[in-house]
């Protein structure tokens, strides 16, 4: 019997259309209605997940803060909370500090924040943000500093820099519970900010040697600051009863990638200036026909999706073992997703979560040859 994992596990709250295939010419069939968002949250809770990430990008059907408020209000107080992503260029931090404090006070303990600097100037421009890479990270540091200042220091508070200014701000009441700050980025600037200000430093899935190199870099920064950090990993996951079925499901996911959609996606790479996103692109370029990066890590999602492009693929024992390897490296926060998100959350909960939380195959919730098949 292996030990019960003490890590936190998060799922993904899909704010775009959901379906069984990615990269298709037509939009996926399932819209992110409020009812679907609520069902995703409750299903993730039943599967054993601690929270769900709401990403932020202009191409999603919903703006994520508005959707988060609606979804939290619709779900039960005992359901998982949300890790809400925000781009510092979208809000003044004094206002956003108040917004998040309000949300945490209305839904105690169910709010976390993911700071996203952004990797594509072309996409940032959709929000009216035309700052270059270096300036965006300066702004991110100021944004995170102000949030912590207003949430923890006694009012009134003032701040003045060439990026943000406010005078005698009174944030009352402060958040009823601390709001953890999650933050990722592969550039030296991002790593320094994380060491100084983040609670959880997020990485996208890569080869284990690449992750270990970054962990070593971050631990050196930890030693300099004296601040303890937690480490999080963001990947997709495709689990089935057997490895062969999982590999087939992975291939099926990208079996309808439209050539025109793929060509436009590749062309968009020219507008990327984020180090982490470029590493994902390079990872896909370096794999063979089977798209396997290393055992049980597959890069096929990067064929048609920005952000993290890899998935853990395998049978329940293989997926759990891969997660255990990450835990042994030092990761204690995991953000997973799969298509469609509701069915795959349930599948992970039935096949993998008992191996992580319970530690024995015999403790699986269901005993069937196929769990929640997608037809």
N, C-alpha and C positions, 0 to 999 in steps of 0.2 A: 504493500500500500504506500502510495506517495503522499506527500503532505498536501494539505488543502491550501490552495493559492490565496494569498492575502492581497493580490493585485486588485485594482479596479478595472472593470470592463465596461466600455461604452459602445453603443451602437450608433447608427447614423439616421437622422431624421431627414428623409428625402423631401426636399422642397420643390423638386422638379417632377415631371412625369416619371413613373416607375414601370419597369417591365422586365422581361426575361432576356432581352438582347440589348447591347449597346452599339452605338455607331450606325444606327439604322437611318434610312432616308426619312421615313415617317416617324413622328413622335411616338414614344411608348404609350400604351393604351391607358394606363392607370393615372389619373390626375391626383395631385396632392390636396384633395379636399380636406376640410377640417376633420371630418369623420375618419378619413384615412390616417391623418397625422395622429389623432387620438388613439386609433387602433395600433399604430406603430409603437407608440409610447407604452401602452398597456401590454402589448405582446412582448416588447423588450423587457418590461418588468417581470412578466411571467417567466421569461427565459433566463432571468438572473442578472440582467445588465443593470448597472448603477446609474447611468445617465445616457443621453443621446446628444450627438453633435448636430447643431444646425449651422451649416456652412453659409458663407456669404459670397455670392457672385451675381453679376447683373443678368446672367442668362437663366437663373432659376425663375420658376413661375412666381414664387413668393419672395418678398423682402423678409429677411430672416427675423428681425426683431419683432415686427408685427405678428408674424406667424408664431413666434415663440410665445408671445403674450397670449394669443388665442389658444394655442395648444396647451399651455400650462393651465389656463382657466377651464378648458374642456376636460382635462384629465383629473384623476383622483389625487388627493393630497399624498397618498401612499405610493403613487406611481413614480418612476424615475424622473429626475430633474433634467435640465438641458444645459449643455455646454454651448453657449451662444457666441458665434464668431462676430467680430467687428473689425472694420478697417478704420484706423485712426483718421484717415482723410475724410470720413463721412460725417463725423460728429465733433462738436467741441467737447473736450474731455470733462469740463465742469458740468455740462448738461448731461453727458452720458453717465457720469458718476451718479447723478441723481436718478436717472432712468433705471440703472441697474440696482441701486439701493432700494428704490420703490419696488422693483420686481422681487428682490430677495425678501423684502418685508411682507409682501403679499403672498409669496410662496416660499416660506422659510426653508432654507437648506436645499433648495432645488435649482439654484442658479450658479453657474460657473461661466467664466469668460475666456474666450480664445482670441488672442490678438493676432490679426492677419495683416502683415505689411503689404503683401501683394507682390506677384512676380511678373506681371505683364503690364507694361505701361499702356498698351492699347486697351486692355480691360479697365485699368484704373481711370483712363480718360472718360469712360462711360459714366463715371461718378463725378466728373469734373475735376479729377485729380491728375495733374500734369507734372508732379514732382519726380525728380530722378531717384535712382536707387539709394544713393547716400542720404539725400534729404528725407526720403521716406523713413529711413531708419532713425534719423535724428528726431523726426516727429513721433515715431513709435516710442522712443525713450521718454520724451516729454509727456506723451499721452499716458503711459503706464505710471510714470512718477506722479502725475496729477491725480489719477484714480486712487492710488494708495494714500496720497496726502489727504484727499477729501474724505475717504472712508475711515481713516484711522486717527487723524489729528483733530484736536478740539477746534470747533469753529469760533470765530470766522477765520477763513483762510484766503490768502492772496497768492498770486503767481504772476510773474511777468518774464517772458522770454520773447525771442523774435518769432516764435511759432504760436504761442498761446499766451493770453493774458486775462486775468479776472481779479476782482478786488472784493474782499470781505464776503466771500461766499459762505453761506451757512447751509450745511447739509445736515438736516435734522428731521427725523432720526437717522442715524447711521445704519448700515445693514445689520439686521438682527443676527446674522452669522457671516463670518468672513467669506468673501467671494474669491475663490482661487483663480489665479491668472495662469492660463496655459499660453505658451508661446513657442513658435518654431521658426527655424531659418538656418540655413547651412553656411551662410557667409560669416566671416569673423565678426562683423558688426552685430549680427543677430545673436551669435553665441555670447558676446560680451553683455548685451542687453539681458539675455536670459539669465546669465549668472548674477547680474545685479538686481533684477526685478521680478523674475518669473517664479511661480511655485512649481510648475511642471514644464519641462523643456520637451517639446514634441519633435519627433523625427518621423519622416516617411520611411517605409520599408525599403531596405537595400540589402546587399549581401552582408553577411554577418561580419566579415572583416572590415567593411566600410563603416558599419554601425559601431564596431569596437573602436575604430580610430576616432570617431567623433565623441564617443563616450570618454575616451582618454583625454581629449582636448577639453571637454567640459569639466571633467573632474579636476584638471589643473586650474581652471578658472574658479571652480568651487573653493579650492584651497586658498586662492588669492583673496576671495571675497569673504570667506568664512560663513557663507550662506549655504545651507543644505538645499539641494535640488532633488526633485523627483523627475524620473525620465519616462516619457510616454512614446508609444509607437503606433503609427497610423497605417493600417493595411486593409485590404479587402480579404475576404476568406471564402473559400469554396470547399465545403466538406460534404462527403457522401459516405455511404456505408463501406465502400471499398475505394482504394486509390484509383482503380480503373474508372469507376463511375465518376469520381471527382475530376479526373483529367478530361473525361468526356463532357462533363458539365462546363468546364472551363472553355473547351473548344466550342461548345454550343453557344456560349455567351457572346463570342465574337464572330459567329458563323454568318451573321447578316450585316457585317460592317460594309457600308456602301462605299464604293471607290471614291466617289465625289466627296463624301463626308470625310473620309480618311485623308484625301488630298488637301482639303481645306484645313483639317486639323494639323497636318504636317506643316503647312504654310504658316500657320499661326505661331510656330516655334520661333520664327524669325523675330517676333516681338517680345520674346522672353528675356528678362534680365535678372531673374531670380536664380540664385545658385542651386537651391534645392530642386526647383523644377528642371533645370538643365541636367542635374544628376539623374533624374528620373528618365529624361529623354535619352541620355547616354546609356543608361542601363538597358533600355529596350534595344538600342542599336547593337549592343554587344552580345546578344543572345542568339542561339541557333534557331532552327525551324520550330522546335518544340516550345520556344519562348521561356524555357526554364532558366532562371537566374542561378539557382543552386537547389539542392534537394528540397522539394515541397514549397518553393517560392517561384511564382510564375508572373511574367511581365505583360501578359496579354491585355490587361485592363488599360494599359498605356497606349494601346492601339487607337483608342477612341475617347479617352477621358483625360482631362487635365488633372493636376494634383497628383496624389499618389497613384502609381500605375501598376503596383504589384499586388498579388494575392497569395495568401497561404492556401495551398491546395493539397488535399489528401483525405485519408480516412480519419475517423475520430481520434484514434491513438496517435497518428502522425501529426495532426493539427495540434493536439494537446502537447505533444513532445516538442514541437517547434516553439510553442508559447513558453514552455518550461525553459528552453534554451535561452530565449530572450530574457526571461526572469533571472536566470543565472548570470546574465550579462549585466543586469542592473535595472531593467525596465520593470515598472510596477503600475503603469497605466496603459491600457490598450484601447484603441478606437477602431472598431471593425465595421464592415459593411458588406452587403452582397445584394445581388439582383434576382428577383424583386426583394425589397428590403424586409417586408413583413414575413414572407415565407422563410427567408434565409435567417432571420433573427430566431424564429421558432426552431428551425433545423439546428442551428448552433446550440440553442438552449437544450435541445433534446439529445444531441449527439456528443457535444464537447463539454458543455458547462459542468455536467456531473463529474467528468474526469478531472476538471480543474478544482471544483468546489468540494466534491465528495472524495475524489481520489481513487475510486474503484469503478471498473467497467460495470460491475453488478449494480451500481447505484443509478444507472441510467433511468431516466423518467419513463421512457417507452421502450418496449422490446418488439420491434417490427423489422422486417427486412428493408423496408423503404419508409422513411419518415417524411411526411409532408411533401410528397413528390410534386414537382412543378410540371404541369401538363400544357 
